[in-house]
Amino acid sequence: MRTALVTGSAGFIGYYTAKRLLDDGFRVIGLDAMTDYYDVALKQRRHDMLMHYPGFQAVIGRVEEPGLLLGLFETHRPEVVIHLAAQAGVRYSIEAPRAYLESNITGTFDLLEAARAFPPAHMLLASTSSVYGANTDMPYTETDKADHQMSFYAATKKATESMAHSYAHLFDLPVTMFRFFTVYGPWGRPDMAPYKFTSAILEGRKIDVYNYGDMKRDFTYVEDLVEGIRLLIDTVPRRPAMGEHPEPGDSLSPVAPWRVINIGNSDAVQLTDFIAAIEEATGRKAKCNLMPIQPGDVPATWANAELLKKLTGYAPKTTVREGMARFVEWYREYYGAAQER
Ligand SMILES: O=C(O)[C@H]1O[C@H](OP(=O)(O)OP(=O)(O)OC[C@H]2O[C@@H](n3ccc(=O)[nH]c3=O)[C@H](O)[C@@H]2O)[C@H](O)[C@@H](O)[C@@H]1O
């Protein structure tokens, strides 16, 4: 039986990833700190659903807790490590930057040190579309320079890409970095627009629409994302031979078994069209509070997903109309119709 360590297993993407691996017959060690950045009950519910699988073992703790990851690696010797635990959120990183430093930088450092001591066959770490920052060339491509992050969140994620690269180079640790694009779906994060907008619309509250609605996001449906993750687990980067150049369009490092991959829908959706999809799914009209762009926010994201397709044959495909219909259905079932006005 293959063993995987999934950090952030009570988180939104972590839950779906752990579930998929359990369905595929993996043994999964799920680590989560249950931080209260958003409703802990939602995290608990996700973990409870994973507990139904005999192959799942939950560990509660912070990735940056000294010795914790090292102990888990030593005990379980995971073949695959999927690192999704992080302090997420673009705008919150202005309010609480230290949380990002501790979870994202120190936590990833501790993970890399544990991997150095007990090397897994493949480590896959979450980064973000936000690392493209001030880039204006669209769609965003992995081989583009990405040097101008606009939020401290994005800066910490970009740092983890470099940190993992150095360990991949020095200690021959195969690493895949994911750049995720605004992932949404049932059991999604309450701090993100799909959830915030849906709950406000159903409760008859106004929604805050940043940059007066002139925003684009490459919204990616969570099950599509997890399909990409699953296929990439067995797409292990190898260290190129001396003097070998990676193929055009491949982000493979010339000096390490390390690659960065966009997982996005490859469709930049206007925020106003996204709101229209929620209106359609809920059967209600949104009341909009139009606001300026928020500090740290980027006006648009759009993924070039060719590399994912080339390596795995797969491309995400769920439209926001389909995806938000599923989200609204889940939301109504989870919270009941009681709050609707
Ligand atoms: O793609 C990513 O890498 C990132 O996606 C999201 O960040 P973001 O795209 O800002 O996602 P949302 O918070 O759901 O915002 C989506 C869009 O709605 C807008 N928005 C959000 C919230 C709100 O109240 N009003 C509003 O207009 C945002 O400005 C943005 O244009 C996640 O929060 C990050 O953790 C993740 O790394």
The ligand as an ORCA input file, in Angstrom:
! r2SCAN-3c Opt
* xyz 0 1
  O      -5.508     31.810     -7.246
  C      -4.930     31.866     -6.202
  O      -3.789     31.535     -6.182
  C      -5.562     32.427     -4.950
  O      -6.974     32.396     -5.101
  C      -7.662     33.028     -4.066
  O      -7.425     34.422     -4.121
  P      -8.396     35.326     -4.992
  O      -8.231     35.068     -6.442
  O      -8.212     36.715     -4.511
  O      -9.840     34.708     -4.612
  P     -11.136     35.325     -3.952
  O     -10.888     35.873     -2.605
  O     -12.204     34.307     -4.079
  O     -11.479     36.547     -4.925
  C     -11.911     36.314     -6.253
  C     -12.221     37.641     -6.895
  O     -13.331     38.252     -6.219
  C     -12.967     39.526     -5.713
  N     -13.648     39.699     -4.414
  C     -13.351     38.901     -3.367
  C     -14.004     39.048     -2.163
  C     -14.988     40.040     -2.039
  O     -15.617     40.232     -0.959
  N     -15.268     40.823     -3.112
  C     -14.628     40.688     -4.310
  O     -14.909     41.428     -5.275
  C     -11.467     39.530     -5.617
  O     -10.938     40.823     -5.699
  C     -11.091     38.645     -6.808
  O     -11.075     39.396     -7.983
  C      -7.290     32.473     -2.691
  O      -7.849     33.244     -1.654
  C      -5.806     32.357     -2.504
  O      -5.535     31.638     -1.318
  C      -5.214     31.660     -3.699
  O      -3.843     31.522     -3.559
*
